[in-house]
Amino acid sequence: MTQHRLVSLRLPDTVIDALERAARVQGRSPAEIVRALLEAAVAGADPVSLRAMSGSFAQVHTALAEARGWLDLQARLRKAGFVLRLSDEGALTLNSWPADRALVPIDTLGSSLPALCIRFRAAFPGAVPMRERALPLRPKGKVA
C-alpha cells in the first residue's frame, strides 16, 4: 500500500484559480490534478506532454468510463492523443500518442489494471503472464 504525506504549496492566486477551473472541467479534485502532474514530472515526462495531458484529462476519463473493451479504450484514447502501455514492471501507464512517451501510471487517474481486466473480462492485450513451469514436461507415451 502506498503511503501518502500531506504537503503544502505556496502558489499564486492565478495558478490556484486555473487549477480549480481545470478540476471542475475534468471532474476531479485539484489535489488529484496536482498529484498526477507532479508524478509525471518526476517520471521525466517532457513539458509539452504535460501540457497536453493536463488539458485532455476529461477526454481520458470519458474514454475510461465509456469504453466497452480494451480495443475500444485504446481507440478512444488515441483520438485524444494517448495510448495505454504495459511497462516492464507490469504497471499500466498512460502514454502520449504518437510519440509514445510515458506520462503517468493509470492508477493516478482513478483506475487500475486489475479493475480494467475484470471490467473487460480479459487481460491487457499483449500482456504475457510470467509463469515458471512447476513440473517438467512428461514424455508422450506410456507412463511407467
Secondary structure, DSSP 4 states (H G I P E B T S, - for coil): ------------HHHHHHHHHHHHHHTS-HHHHHHHHHHHHHTT--HHHHHHHHHHHHHHHHHHHH--SHHHHHHHHHHTTEEEEE-TTS-EEEEETTT--EEEEGGGGT--HHHHHHHHTSPPTT-------SSPPPPSS---
